[in-house]
Amino acid sequence: MGNGCQAVVLAGGAGIDADTFRSAMRQLAGGICAITVGRGDERTGLTSTSVSSLSAEPPALVFCINKTASSWPILQARRAFAVNVLPPGHRSVADRFSGRNGVKGLDRYEGARWSELVTGTPVLLDALAVLDCEVEDLIERFGSAVVIGRVVAARVRGEDAEPEALTYWRGAYSVIRR
C-alpha cells in the first residue's frame, strides 16, 4: 500500500486490536453533543460524537454509551435524556461532560446556563440544537449500549446561530464553518 496506509489483518478472522480500531475511528469527524441525564442532584451526562438520526417519522435518534459510564444507571432508571449540539464556544462543556480532570455529576453543569423542556432533563440554553428524548429501547452489546430515543421536544437556534460547529477529529476538537 504505497499511499501511507497500513493494512492490519489478523489470521483466522480474529479481527483487529483495540488500538488499531480506535485509530481508524478517529478518522471520522463527528459533531460534539453533551448528553444530559437525570434531574436534581442526580444530574450527570456525557460527551458523545455517536449521535445519529434514526427516523423522521416518528422523530427518533440513536447514540452509544459505555455501560461503565456514570450516566448509564441514571439513564436506565430515568428513561429520558437530552442531546445538546455544542457550538464552538462550549469546548469547556465538552471537556466537563467527558469527565476530563475528574469532573463528575452535578459539576459537569457548572459554567453554563440550563433549562428544561418536556422530560425535565436539563437542556443547554445556547446549544445549536436540543433534542429532548424518552428512551424507546436500550440494546446492550459488548461493553456498550445503543440507546434509541424518541424525540418529544426540540429547540433549534435560528439564523442567529453561530456559523460554526464544534467537531471532534483525530483526537482533538475542530471547528467547521458553514
C-alpha positions as protocol buffer text, in pm:
chain_id: "A"
residue {
  index: 1
  type: MET
  ca { x: 0 y: 0 z: 0 }
}
residue {
  index: 2
  type: GLY
  ca { x: 204 y: 289 z: -129 }
}
residue {
  index: 3
  type: ASN
  ca { x: -10 y: 582 z: -12 }
}
residue {
  index: 4
  type: GLY
  ca { x: 100 y: 575 z: 351 }
}
residue {
  index: 5
  type: CYS
  ca { x: -181 y: 341 z: 457 }
}
residue {
  index: 6
  type: GLN
  ca { x: -124 y: 34 z: 667 }
}
residue {
  index: 7
  type: ALA
  ca { x: -338 y: -276 z: 637 }
}
residue {
  index: 8
  type: VAL
  ca { x: -380 y: -479 z: 952 }
}
residue {
  index: 9
  type: VAL
  ca { x: -537 y: -822 z: 916 }
}
residue {
  index: 10
  type: LEU
  ca { x: -522 y: -1086 z: 1182 }
}
residue {
  index: 11
  type: ALA
  ca { x: -514 y: -1453 z: 1090 }
}
residue {
  index: 12
  type: GLY
  ca { x: -822 y: -1667 z: 1130 }
}
residue {
  index: 13
  type: GLY
  ca { x: -1073 y: -1381 z: 1116 }
}
residue {
  index: 14
  type: ALA
  ca { x: -992 y: -1279 z: 1474 }
}
residue {
  index: 15
  type: GLY
  ca { x: -1039 y: -910 z: 1394 }
}
residue {
  index: 16
  type: ILE
  ca { x: -812 y: -619 z: 1475 }
}
residue {
  index: 17
  type: ASP
  ca { x: -678 y: -496 z: 1806 }
}
residue {
  index: 18
  type: ALA
  ca { x: -848 y: -215 z: 2001 }
}
residue {
  index: 19
  type: ASP
  ca { x: -572 y: 42 z: 1934 }
}
residue {
  index: 20
  type: THR
  ca { x: -596 y: -8 z: 1556 }
}
residue {
  index: 21
  type: PHE
  ca { x: -974 y: 20 z: 1577 }
}
residue {
  index: 22
  type: ARG
  ca { x: -954 y: 344 z: 1780 }
}
residue {
  index: 23
  type: SER
  ca { x: -703 y: 487 z: 1534 }
}
residue {
  index: 24
  type: ALA
  ca { x: -933 y: 410 z: 1242 }
}
residue {
  index: 25
  type: MET
  ca { x: -1239 y: 555 z: 1416 }
}
residue {
  index: 26
  type: ARG
  ca { x: -1052 y: 879 z: 1495 }
}
residue {
  index: 27
  type: GLN
  ca { x: -1054 y: 948 z: 1121 }
}
residue {
  index: 28
  type: LEU
  ca { x: -1430 y: 1006 z: 1141 }
}
residue {
  index: 29
  type: ALA
  ca { x: -1512 y: 1366 z: 1223 }
}
residue {
  index: 30
  type: GLY
  ca { x: -1817 y: 1391 z: 1448 }
}
residue {
  index: 31
  type: GLY
  ca { x: -2032 y: 1665 z: 1590 }
}
residue {
  index: 32
  type: ILE
  ca { x: -1993 y: 1702 z: 1965 }
}
residue {
  index: 33
  type: CYS
  ca { x: -2301 y: 1667 z: 2181 }
}
residue {
  index: 34
  type: ALA
  ca { x: -2349 y: 1686 z: 2554 }
}
residue {
  index: 35
  type: ILE
  ca { x: -2595 y: 1413 z: 2651 }
}
residue {
  index: 36
  type: THR
  ca { x: -2772 y: 1516 z: 2971 }
}
residue {
  index: 37
  type: VAL
  ca { x: -2948 y: 1271 z: 3201 }
}
residue {
  index: 38
  type: GLY
  ca { x: -3114 y: 1284 z: 3541 }
}
residue {
  index: 39
  type: ARG
  ca { x: -3280 y: 1553 z: 3747 }
}
residue {
  index: 40
  type: GLY
  ca { x: -3195 y: 1748 z: 4058 }
}
residue {
  index: 41
  type: ASP
  ca { x: -2895 y: 1617 z: 4250 }
}
residue {
  index: 42
  type: GLU
  ca { x: -2861 y: 1307 z: 4030 }
}
residue {
  index: 43
  type: ARG
  ca { x: -2789 y: 1510 z: 3714 }
}
residue {
  index: 44
  type: THR
  ca { x: -2494 y: 1392 z: 3514 }
}
residue {
  index: 45
  type: GLY
  ca { x: -2413 y: 1337 z: 3150 }
}
residue {
  index: 46
  type: LEU
  ca { x: -2156 y: 1251 z: 2889 }
}
residue {
  index: 47
  type: THR
  ca { x: -1996 y: 1383 z: 2572 }
}
residue {
  index: 48
  type: SER
  ca { x: -2087 y: 1194 z: 2255 }
}
residue {
  index: 49
  type: THR
  ca { x: -1986 y: 1201 z: 1891 }
}
residue {
  index: 50
  type: SER
  ca { x: -2203 y: 899 z: 1808 }
}
residue {
  index: 51
  type: VAL
  ca { x: -2545 y: 1068 z: 1781 }
}
residue {
  index: 52
  type: SER
  ca { x: -2731 y: 988 z: 1458 }
}
residue {
  index: 53
  type: SER
  ca { x: -3083 y: 1026 z: 1331 }
}
residue {
  index: 54
  type: LEU
  ca { x: -3281 y: 705 z: 1312 }
}
residue {
  index: 55
  type: SER
  ca { x: -3620 y: 816 z: 1182 }
}
residue {
  index: 56
  type: ALA
  ca { x: -3804 y: 1136 z: 1093 }
}
residue {
  index: 57
  type: GLU
  ca { x: -4148 y: 978 z: 1137 }
}
residue {
  index: 58
  type: PRO
  ca { x: -4159 y: 932 z: 1426 }
}
residue {
  index: 59
  type: PRO
  ca { x: -3863 y: 1155 z: 1516 }
}
residue {
  index: 60
  type: ALA
  ca { x: -3603 y: 926 z: 1672 }
}
residue {
  index: 61
  type: LEU
  ca { x: -3226 y: 914 z: 1718 }
}
residue {
  index: 62
  type: VAL
  ca { x: -2955 y: 681 z: 1842 }
}
residue {
  index: 63
  type: PHE
  ca { x: -2631 y: 715 z: 2035 }
}
residue {
  index: 64
  type: CYS
  ca { x: -2396 y: 477 z: 2212 }
}
residue {
  index: 65
  type: ILE
  ca { x: -2292 y: 472 z: 2576 }
}
residue {
  index: 66
  type: ASN
  ca { x: -2032 y: 267 z: 2760 }
}
residue {
  index: 67
  type: LYS
  ca { x: -2202 y: 67 z: 3035 }
}
residue {
  index: 68
  type: THR
  ca { x: -1926 y: 168 z: 3280 }
}
residue {
  index: 69
  type: ALA
  ca { x: -2020 y: 537 z: 3238 }
}
residue {
  index: 70
  type: SER
  ca { x: -2161 y: 705 z: 3548 }
}
residue {
  index: 71
  type: SER
  ca { x: -2458 y: 818 z: 3335 }
}
residue {
  index: 72
  type: TRP
  ca { x: -2562 y: 462 z: 3243 }
}
residue {
  index: 73
  type: PRO
  ca { x: -2755 y: 366 z: 3562 }
}
residue {
  index: 74
  type: ILE
  ca { x: -2934 y: 701 z: 3570 }
}
residue {
  index: 75
  type: LEU
  ca { x: -3028 y: 672 z: 3203 }
}
residue {
  index: 76
  type: GLN
  ca { x: -3164 y: 322 z: 3269 }
}
residue {
  index: 77
  type: ALA
  ca { x: -3367 y: 441 z: 3568 }
}
residue {
  index: 78
  type: ARG
  ca { x: -3499 y: 773 z: 3434 }
}
residue {
  index: 79
  type: ARG
  ca { x: -3553 y: 660 z: 3072 }
}
residue {
  index: 80
  type: ALA
  ca { x: -3506 y: 1017 z: 2944 }
}
residue {
  index: 81
  type: PHE
  ca { x: -3216 y: 1222 z: 2809 }
}
residue {
  index: 82
  type: ALA
  ca { x: -3141 y: 1532 z: 2605 }
}
residue {
  index: 83
  type: VAL
  ca { x: -2897 y: 1578 z: 2319 }
}
residue {
  index: 84
  type: ASN
  ca { x: -2732 y: 1923 z: 2321 }
}
residue {
  index: 85
  type: VAL
  ca { x: -2544 y: 2003 z: 1999 }
}
residue {
  index: 86
  type: LEU
  ca { x: -2248 y: 2215 z: 2110 }
}
residue {
  index: 87
  type: PRO
  ca { x: -2129 y: 2534 z: 1940 }
}
residue {
  index: 88
  type: PRO
  ca { x: -1754 y: 2613 z: 1929 }
}
residue {
  index: 89
  type: GLY
  ca { x: -1776 y: 2833 z: 2240 }
}
residue {
  index: 90
  type: HIS
  ca { x: -1860 y: 2530 z: 2453 }
}
residue {
  index: 91
  type: ARG
  ca { x: -1537 y: 2330 z: 2446 }
}
residue {
  index: 92
  type: SER
  ca { x: -1534 y: 2356 z: 2825 }
}
residue {
  index: 93
  type: VAL
  ca { x: -1880 y: 2192 z: 2841 }
}
residue {
  index: 94
  type: ALA
  ca { x: -1750 y: 1913 z: 2615 }
}
residue {
  index: 95
  type: ASP
  ca { x: -1449 y: 1868 z: 2845 }
}
residue {
  index: 96
  type: ARG
  ca { x: -1658 y: 1861 z: 3163 }
}
residue {
  index: 97
  type: PHE
  ca { x: -1912 y: 1616 z: 3020 }
}
residue {
  index: 98
  type: SER
  ca { x: -1630 y: 1388 z: 2901 }
}
residue {
  index: 99
  type: GLY
  ca { x: -1502 y: 1372 z: 3260 }
}
residue {
  index: 100
  type: ARG
  ca { x: -1172 y: 1545 z: 3187 }
}
residue {
  index: 101
  type: ASN
  ca { x: -988 y: 1642 z: 3502 }
}
residue {
  index: 102
  type: GLY
  ca { x: -1215 y: 1409 z: 3702 }
}
residue {
  index: 103
  type: VAL
  ca { x: -1528 y: 1625 z: 3675 }
}
residue {
  index: 104
  type: LYS
  ca { x: -1836 y: 1421 z: 3771 }
}
residue {
  index: 105
  type: GLY
  ca { x: -2211 y: 1451 z: 3827 }
}
residue {
  index: 106
  type: LEU
  ca { x: -2351 y: 1795 z: 3902 }
}
residue {
  index: 107
  type: ASP
  ca { x: -2013 y: 1962 z: 3849 }
}
residue {
  index: 108
  type: ARG
  ca { x: -2048 y: 1891 z: 3476 }
}
residue {
  index: 109
  type: TYR
  ca { x: -2323 y: 2156 z: 3465 }
}
residue {
  index: 110
  type: GLU
  ca { x: -2109 y: 2439 z: 3605 }
}
residue {
  index: 111
  type: GLY
  ca { x: -2030 y: 2740 z: 3386 }
}
residue {
  index: 112
  type: ALA
  ca { x: -2328 y: 2706 z: 3151 }
}
residue {
  index: 113
  type: ARG
  ca { x: -2697 y: 2803 z: 3156 }
}
residue {
  index: 114
  type: TRP
  ca { x: -2960 y: 2530 z: 3158 }
}
residue {
  index: 115
  type: SER
  ca { x: -3338 y: 2499 z: 3130 }
}
residue {
  index: 116
  type: GLU
  ca { x: -3586 y: 2215 z: 3073 }
}
residue {
  index: 117
  type: LEU
  ca { x: -3827 y: 2107 z: 2803 }
}
residue {
  index: 118
  type: VAL
  ca { x: -4078 y: 1819 z: 2824 }
}
residue {
  index: 119
  type: THR
  ca { x: -3893 y: 1539 z: 3008 }
}
residue {
  index: 120
  type: GLY
  ca { x: -3741 y: 1762 z: 3277 }
}
residue {
  index: 121
  type: THR
  ca { x: -3389 y: 1669 z: 3164 }
}
residue {
  index: 122
  type: PRO
  ca { x: -3156 y: 1972 z: 3161 }
}
residue {
  index: 123
  type: VAL
  ca { x: -3102 y: 2136 z: 2821 }
}
residue {
  index: 124
  type: LEU
  ca { x: -2831 y: 2388 z: 2732 }
}
residue {
  index: 125
  type: LEU
  ca { x: -2982 y: 2731 z: 2665 }
}
residue {
  index: 126
  type: ASP
  ca { x: -2741 y: 2828 z: 2386 }
}
residue {
  index: 127
  type: ALA
  ca { x: -2691 y: 2491 z: 2217 }
}
residue {
  index: 128
  type: LEU
  ca { x: -2711 y: 2488 z: 1837 }
}
residue {
  index: 129
  type: ALA
  ca { x: -2994 y: 2238 z: 1876 }
}
residue {
  index: 130
  type: VAL
  ca { x: -3154 y: 2047 z: 2162 }
}
residue {
  index: 131
  type: LEU
  ca { x: -3344 y: 1720 z: 2130 }
}
residue {
  index: 132
  type: ASP
  ca { x: -3537 y: 1614 z: 2440 }
}
residue {
  index: 133
  type: CYS
  ca { x: -3595 y: 1238 z: 2431 }
}
residue {
  index: 134
  type: GLU
  ca { x: -3761 y: 947 z: 2602 }
}
residue {
  index: 135
  type: VAL
  ca { x: -3581 y: 613 z: 2585 }
}
residue {
  index: 136
  type: GLU
  ca { x: -3753 y: 386 z: 2336 }
}
residue {
  index: 137
  type: ASP
  ca { x: -3505 y: 98 z: 2364 }
}
residue {
  index: 138
  type: LEU
  ca { x: -3165 y: 4 z: 2508 }
}
residue {
  index: 139
  type: ILE
  ca { x: -2972 y: -258 z: 2313 }
}
residue {
  index: 140
  type: GLU
  ca { x: -2678 y: -395 z: 2511 }
}
residue {
  index: 141
  type: ARG
  ca { x: -2383 y: -534 z: 2319 }
}
residue {
  index: 142
  type: PHE
  ca { x: -2031 y: -599 z: 2439 }
}
residue {
  index: 143
  type: GLY
  ca { x: -1947 y: -329 z: 2697 }
}
residue {
  index: 144
  type: SER
  ca { x: -2179 y: -67 z: 2550 }
}
residue {
  index: 145
  type: ALA
  ca { x: -2544 y: 3 z: 2476 }
}
residue {
  index: 146
  type: VAL
  ca { x: -2716 y: 153 z: 2175 }
}
residue {
  index: 147
  type: VAL
  ca { x: -2975 y: 399 z: 2302 }
}
residue {
  index: 148
  type: ILE
  ca { x: -3280 y: 462 z: 2085 }
}
residue {
  index: 149
  type: GLY
  ca { x: -3463 y: 777 z: 2182 }
}
residue {
  index: 150
  type: ARG
  ca { x: -3795 y: 912 z: 2065 }
}
residue {
  index: 151
  type: VAL
  ca { x: -3773 y: 1291 z: 2035 }
}
residue {
  index: 152
  type: VAL
  ca { x: -4057 y: 1453 z: 2231 }
}
residue {
  index: 153
  type: ALA
  ca { x: -3939 y: 1815 z: 2204 }
}
residue {
  index: 154
  type: ALA
  ca { x: -3674 y: 2011 z: 2015 }
}
residue {
  index: 155
  type: ARG
  ca { x: -3531 y: 2358 z: 2002 }
}
residue {
  index: 156
  type: VAL
  ca { x: -3315 y: 2477 z: 1713 }
}
residue {
  index: 157
  type: ARG
  ca { x: -3131 y: 2807 z: 1700 }
}
residue {
  index: 158
  type: GLY
  ca { x: -3234 y: 3013 z: 1403 }
}
residue {
  index: 159
  type: GLU
  ca { x: -3036 y: 3240 z: 1177 }
}
residue {
  index: 160
  type: ASP
  ca { x: -2872 y: 3397 z: 1484 }
}
residue {
  index: 161
  type: ALA
  ca { x: -2685 y: 3071 z: 1541 }
}
residue {
  index: 162
  type: GLU
  ca { x: -2311 y: 3070 z: 1508 }
}
residue {
  index: 163
  type: PRO
  ca { x: -2195 y: 2985 z: 1154 }
}
residue {
  index: 164
  type: GLU
  ca { x: -1962 y: 2723 z: 1303 }
}
residue {
  index: 165
  type: ALA
  ca { x: -1996 y: 2387 z: 1472 }
}
residue {
  index: 166
  type: LEU
  ca { x: -1772 y: 2210 z: 1719 }
}
residue {
  index: 167
  type: THR
  ca { x: -1645 y: 1873 z: 1597 }
}
residue {
  index: 168
  type: TYR
  ca { x: -1405 y: 1606 z: 1712 }
}
residue {
  index: 169
  type: TRP
  ca { x: -1147 y: 1468 z: 1470 }
}
residue {
  index: 170
  type: ARG
  ca { x: -824 y: 1275 z: 1522 }
}
residue {
  index: 171
  type: GLY
  ca { x: -849 y: 1303 z: 1900 }
}
residue {
  index: 172
  type: ALA
  ca { x: -893 y: 1681 z: 1914 }
}
residue {
  index: 173
  type: TYR
  ca { x: -1160 y: 1948 z: 1882 }
}
residue {
  index: 174
  type: SER
  ca { x: -1204 y: 2112 z: 1544 }
}
residue {
  index: 175
  type: VAL
  ca { x: -1435 y: 2382 z: 1417 }
}
residue {
  index: 176
  type: ILE
  ca { x: -1614 y: 2363 z: 1085 }
}
residue {
  index: 177
  type: ARG
  ca { x: -1751 y: 2672 z: 921 }
}
residue {
  index: 178
  type: ARG
  ca { x: -2068 y: 2697 z: 718 }
}
